[in-house]
Amino acid sequence: MPLTRKQVKALEIAPPADAIRTREEGGKLLAYLEGWYLVREANRIFGPERWDRITLTTQCVWQGKHEGKPACSYTARVRLCIRAGTASFVREGSGIGHGQGAHPGEAHGQALKAAETDATKRALATIGAPFGLTLYETAPADGKARGAANGVAPDAPAPLANRTLPGRDRWLLRGPSGDVLGFYTSPILACSALRRAVNGAADAVTLEALYTQNKRFLARLVAERPDLVSDTDRHYAAILSALFQARLKALAMNGTGGAGIAEPANESPGDAGPAAGDAEDTKEPAGTADPARAASDPAAGPIRIGDTPTAPV
């Protein structure tokens, strides 16, 4: 007997926004789900008595001191066995964990636990959307993986079903010249891609153009996803806006010139809209709040840090 219809349906539903956490790593904004949440979801969907986790291997790959305290790193590989009626299926995953404590035992315990949790999360992610699979999905506008021609490893492409999502469910990013960088099924991944583009801008003119082309994305982000905040309670649009300004200042100090982002209040309102022809992403819902107005009105100007609303309680 296979999975029930209810279970199959549950495996198609992505996690809610309030379950998604973020962290900065290597200059990138990464999205993830916490281990306890994934175990709870597995219990909910399969039943706590219908799945098992078996730790296959663990290995301490480094130990020493960090900031004067004992520290170490472990790798682990786990196997998940999910039973559906008289049948069962298996998933495996590998992970790594780091630990630090007042004594070596505490550090090793933390690292081992973190490695097993990481491996479990990776194994569960292969099963379906509620376990974080959708956090890796992107859907380029042309339906093909982008960047391969330049020798750059592209983001993981979305399944075919997600490549045909309605425009309201896709997040569009544009390059400095107005070309489409890609459609993303996840606004979090779109933010990460825009951050990489900002950091990769070679001069202030390119950066200003990139900012102008993506003002509507920032406005839509505030209007439709006020819940997207970092661990320090800053909205992603505020973080990206601050990054734009910091990057522009750095480029200006290097003598590349350019103006218009560091002093957004002096910009001409007419410069706020995206490139012509962006019909899909310009049909934003009207609203009385400033963020919603900014998302639907090109003359509303850029998103500034002070415009970012407080996340709802």
Beta strands, then each sheet from edge to edge (+ up, - down):
strand 1: 20-25
strand 2: 28-33
strand 3: 51-66
strand 4: 69-84
strand 5: 87-100
strand 6: 171-174
strand 7: 180-184
sheet 1: 1+ 2-
sheet 2: 3+ 4- 5+
sheet 3: 6+ 7-
end
